[in-house]
């Protein structure tokens, strides 16, 4: 990796780390199991149905449909596209079953009620799409800020020429924050490769040690659960330097809260470049995607 890329990453501005209510809600929703998100979305519809029963004698059926847009907005804002779509379908069915004639039936006898149900479906689907897209962009922006902060923190530790152990721990922590996955750094000492820093509680077995050694020997990335290291849960990248410095970076994407990204080597290269600069001169982590 070129020095300009490393310097560019080190020059990232410090992002605002203040956590607002929206960020707290987004983080909580991402931690919920998928079934819980869908269940909460259906609960929103149940609450909207209860509200509709309370006010049905005050407003007409077409206006009553607007109440069922509320759970769609809430589901899209908190949980994203899938749960919001479930809220759309459940809301339309609830409106049809309870508030159109004949009541307690999914048949619709009145053309005006049919129009109201169709309008509810269209409006709720449009709102769901817009709200879910807004949530996705907000999460992506927050993720990018977190990644920039993690790299900047590592850059500061390297620039300050902190002890080797601190730099290694900072690198492992940066990988953990970037990928939201357990990370480990192996380093060659006394002729053997062993883990020297980790973050996120990685589970290091003999399979991981074999895969890390394989990556170092071949100087090529090794992907998790791929022959000949199909028992390893980690992706490994060797850090290449012109000096006698052996280092391998590992990330367990099977335990990532975000899954395996499309191009993780982009960030691994940067972290590897910082390590190479700190310990062995300019260099980079092998960036080719493991196949």
C-alpha positions as CSV (number, residue, x, y, z in Angstrom):
1,X,0.0,0.0,0.0
2,X,1.3,3.4,-0.9
3,X,2.4,5.9,1.7
4,X,-0.2,8.3,0.4
5,X,-3.1,6.0,1.2
6,X,-1.8,5.4,4.7
7,X,-1.3,9.2,5.2
8,X,-4.8,9.9,3.8
9,X,-6.4,7.4,6.3
10,X,-4.4,8.9,9.2
11,X,-5.7,12.3,8.3
12,X,-9.3,11.5,8.8
13,X,-11.0,14.1,10.9
14,X,-12.2,13.1,14.3
15,X,-15.9,12.2,14.0
16,X,-18.5,13.2,16.5
17,X,-18.9,10.3,18.9
18,X,-21.8,11.7,20.8
19,X,-24.5,9.1,20.7
20,X,-28.0,10.5,20.2
21,X,-31.4,8.8,20.6
22,X,-31.5,7.8,16.9
23,X,-28.1,6.1,17.1
24,X,-29.1,4.3,20.3
25,X,-32.3,3.0,18.7
26,X,-30.5,1.9,15.6
27,X,-27.9,0.0,17.6
28,X,-30.6,-1.7,19.7
29,X,-32.6,-2.7,16.7
30,X,-29.5,-4.3,15.1
31,X,-28.9,-6.4,18.2
32,X,-32.4,-7.8,18.2
33,X,-33.0,-11.2,16.6
34,X,-34.8,-11.1,13.2
35,X,-37.9,-12.9,14.7
36,X,-38.0,-10.2,17.4
37,X,-38.0,-7.4,14.8
38,X,-40.9,-8.9,12.9
39,X,-42.7,-9.6,16.2
40,X,-42.3,-6.0,17.3
41,X,-43.6,-4.8,13.9
42,X,-46.7,-6.9,14.3
43,X,-47.1,-5.6,17.8
44,X,-47.1,-2.1,16.3
45,X,-50.0,-3.1,14.1
46,X,-51.9,-4.5,17.1
47,X,-51.5,-1.2,18.9
48,X,-52.7,0.7,15.8
49,X,-55.7,-1.6,15.6
50,X,-56.6,-0.9,19.2
51,X,-56.3,2.9,18.6
52,X,-58.5,2.5,15.5
53,X,-61.2,0.8,17.6
54,X,-61.1,3.8,20.0
55,X,-61.6,6.4,17.3
56,X,-63.6,4.6,14.7
57,X,-66.8,6.3,15.8
58,X,-65.2,9.7,15.3
59,X,-63.7,9.4,11.8
60,X,-64.7,7.6,8.6
61,X,-63.1,4.4,7.3
62,X,-60.9,6.1,4.6
63,X,-59.4,8.4,7.2
64,X,-59.1,5.5,9.6
65,X,-56.5,3.9,7.2
66,X,-54.0,6.6,8.1
67,X,-53.7,5.1,11.6
68,X,-52.3,1.9,10.0
69,X,-49.6,3.9,8.3
70,X,-48.1,4.7,11.8
71,X,-46.9,1.1,12.5
72,X,-45.3,1.0,9.0
73,X,-43.3,4.1,9.7
74,X,-42.2,2.8,13.1
75,X,-41.2,-0.6,11.8
76,X,-39.3,0.9,8.9
77,X,-37.5,3.4,11.1
78,X,-36.5,0.9,13.8
79,X,-36.1,-2.4,11.9
80,X,-35.8,-1.8,8.2
81,X,-37.5,-3.0,5.0
82,X,-38.5,-6.5,5.8
83,X,-40.3,-5.9,9.1
84,X,-41.9,-2.7,7.6
85,X,-43.3,-4.8,4.7
86,X,-44.8,-7.2,7.3
87,X,-46.4,-4.3,9.0
88,X,-47.9,-3.1,5.6
89,X,-49.5,-6.5,5.0
90,X,-50.7,-7.0,8.6
91,X,-52.1,-3.4,8.6
92,X,-54.1,-3.9,5.4
93,X,-55.5,-7.2,6.6
94,X,-56.4,-5.8,10.0
95,X,-58.2,-2.8,8.4
96,X,-60.0,-5.1,6.1
97,X,-61.0,-7.6,8.7
98,X,-62.2,-5.3,11.5
99,X,-63.2,-2.0,9.8
100,X,-64.8,-2.9,6.4
101,X,-68.2,-4.5,5.8
102,X,-68.9,-7.3,6.3
103,X,-67.1,-7.0,9.6
104,X,-64.8,-9.9,10.8
105,X,-64.3,-11.0,7.3
106,X,-61.7,-10.5,4.6
107,X,-64.4,-9.8,2.0
108,X,-65.0,-6.2,1.0
109,X,-68.5,-5.4,-0.1
110,X,-68.4,-1.6,-0.5
111,X,-66.4,-0.1,-3.4
112,X,-65.4,2.8,-1.1
113,X,-64.0,0.4,1.4
114,X,-62.1,-1.4,-1.4
115,X,-60.7,1.9,-2.5
116,X,-59.7,2.8,1.1
117,X,-57.9,-0.6,1.6
118,X,-56.1,-0.2,-1.8
119,X,-55.1,3.3,-0.9
120,X,-53.8,2.1,2.5
121,X,-51.7,-0.5,0.7
122,X,-50.1,2.0,-1.7
123,X,-49.5,4.7,0.9
124,X,-48.0,2.3,3.4
125,X,-45.8,0.6,0.9
126,X,-44.5,4.0,-0.3
127,X,-43.8,5.2,3.2
128,X,-42.2,1.9,4.1
129,X,-39.8,2.2,1.2
130,X,-38.8,5.8,1.9
131,X,-38.4,5.2,5.7
132,X,-36.4,2.0,5.2
133,X,-34.1,3.7,2.7
134,X,-33.5,6.6,5.1
135,X,-32.6,4.1,7.8
136,X,-30.2,2.2,5.6
137,X,-28.4,5.4,4.6
138,X,-28.2,6.5,8.3
139,X,-26.7,3.2,9.3
140,X,-24.2,3.3,6.5
141,X,-23.1,6.8,7.4
142,X,-22.7,5.7,11.1
143,X,-20.7,2.6,10.1
144,X,-18.4,4.7,7.9
145,X,-17.8,7.1,10.8
146,X,-17.0,4.2,13.2
147,X,-14.5,2.8,10.7
148,X,-12.8,6.1,10.2
149,X,-12.6,6.6,14.0
150,X,-11.1,3.1,14.4
151,X,-8.4,3.7,11.8
152,X,-7.6,7.2,13.2
153,X,-7.2,5.8,16.7
154,X,-4.8,3.2,15.4
155,X,-2.9,5.9,13.4
156,X,-2.4,7.9,16.6
157,X,-1.0,5.0,18.4
158,X,1.5,4.3,15.6
159,X,2.5,7.9,15.2
160,X,3.1,8.2,18.9
161,X,5.5,5.2,18.7
162,X,3.8,3.4,21.5
163,X,5.2,0.0,22.7
164,X,4.7,-2.9,20.4
165,X,2.1,-4.6,22.5
166,X,-0.1,-1.4,22.5
167,X,0.2,-1.1,18.8
168,X,-0.8,-4.7,18.3
169,X,-3.8,-4.4,20.6
170,X,-4.8,-1.2,18.9
171,X,-4.7,-2.9,15.6
172,X,-6.8,-5.8,16.8
173,X,-9.3,-3.4,18.3
174,X,-9.5,-1.4,15.1
175,X,-10.3,-4.6,13.1
176,X,-13.0,-5.5,15.7
177,X,-14.6,-2.1,15.5
178,X,-14.5,-1.9,11.7
179,X,-16.0,-5.4,11.1
180,X,-17.9,-5.9,14.3
181,X,-16.2,-9.3,14.4
182,X,-13.7,-11.1,16.6
183,X,-10.1,-10.3,15.4
184,X,-6.7,-11.7,16.1
185,X,-3.1,-10.9,15.2
186,X,-0.5,-13.6,14.9
187,X,3.2,-12.7,15.1
188,X,6.3,-14.7,14.5
189,X,8.4,-15.1,17.6
190,X,11.3,-17.5,18.2
191,X,10.6,-19.3,15.0
192,X,6.9,-19.9,15.7
193,X,3.7,-18.0,14.8
194,X,1.5,-17.3,17.8
195,X,-1.5,-15.0,18.7
196,X,-0.2,-11.8,20.3
197,X,-3.3,-9.5,20.3
198,X,-7.0,-10.0,19.9
199,X,-10.3,-8.2,20.3
200,X,-13.9,-9.3,20.4
201,X,-13.3,-12.7,22.2
202,X,-12.0,-14.8,19.3
203,X,-11.9,-18.5,19.6
204,X,-8.5,-19.6,18.5
205,X,-8.1,-23.4,17.9
206,X,-5.4,-25.5,16.2
207,X,-7.4,-25.1,13.0
208,X,-6.9,-21.3,13.1
209,X,-3.2,-21.7,13.9
210,X,-2.7,-24.0,10.9
211,X,-4.6,-21.5,8.7
212,X,-2.5,-18.6,9.9
213,X,0.7,-20.5,9.2
214,X,-0.6,-21.4,5.8
215,X,-1.3,-17.8,5.0
216,X,2.2,-16.8,6.1
217,X,4.0,-19.6,4.2
218,X,2.1,-19.0,0.9
219,X,2.0,-15.2,1.4
220,X,-1.6,-15.4,0.2
221,X,-4.9,-14.7,2.0
222,X,-6.8,-17.7,3.4
223,X,-10.6,-17.7,3.5
224,X,-12.5,-19.3,6.3
225,X,-14.0,-22.8,5.8
226,X,-12.1,-23.2,2.5
227,X,-9.8,-26.1,1.6
228,X,-7.2,-26.9,2.9
229,X,-8.2,-25.0,6.0
230,X,-11.9,-25.8,6.0
231,X,-12.0,-26.2,9.8
232,X,-10.9,-22.6,10.4
233,X,-13.5,-19.9,11.1
234,X,-11.2,-17.1,10.3
235,X,-10.1,-15.2,7.2
236,X,-6.3,-14.6,7.4
237,X,-4.1,-12.1,5.6
238,X,-0.3,-12.1,5.8
239,X,1.4,-8.7,6.4
240,X,4.3,-8.4,3.9
241,X,7.4,-6.3,4.8
242,X,10.9,-6.2,3.4
243,X,12.4,-6.9,6.8
244,X,12.4,-10.0,9.1
245,X,8.9,-9.3,10.5
246,X,6.2,-12.0,10.3
247,X,2.6,-11.0,11.0
248,X,-0.8,-12.4,10.1
249,X,-4.2,-10.7,10.5
250,X,-7.3,-12.8,11.2
251,X,-11.0,-11.9,11.3
252,X,-13.9,-14.2,12.2
253,X,-16.7,-13.1,9.9
254,X,-18.9,-16.0,11.0
255,X,-19.4,-14.2,14.3
256,X,-19.8,-10.7,12.8
257,X,-22.8,-8.6,13.5
258,X,-22.6,-7.3,10.0
259,X,-21.7,-10.4,8.0
260,X,-18.7,-10.7,5.7
261,X,-18.3,-7.4,3.7
262,X,-17.8,-7.5,0.0
263,X,-14.2,-6.3,0.1
264,X,-12.7,-6.6,3.6
265,X,-9.2,-6.4,2.3
266,X,-9.6,-2.7,1.8
267,X,-9.4,-2.2,5.6
268,X,-7.1,-5.1,6.3
269,X,-4.5,-3.5,3.9
270,X,-4.7,-0.3,5.9
271,X,-4.2,-1.9,9.2
272,X,-1.5,-4.1,7.8
273,X,0.3,-1.1,6.4
274,X,0.3,0.6,9.9
275,X,1.7,-2.5,11.4
276,X,4.4,-2.9,8.7
277,X,5.3,0.8,9.1
278,X,5.5,0.5,12.9
279,X,7.6,-2.7,13.0
280,X,9.2,-3.5,9.6
281,X,9.2,-0.5,7.3
282,X,6.7,0.1,4.5
283,X,4.6,-2.8,3.5
284,X,1.0,-4.0,3.2
285,X,-1.3,-6.9,4.0
286,X,-1.9,-9.2,1.1
287,X,-5.0,-7.7,-0.5
288,X,-6.2,-10.2,-2.9
289,X,-9.5,-11.6,-1.9
290,X,-9.3,-15.2,-0.8
291,X,-11.3,-17.6,-2.9
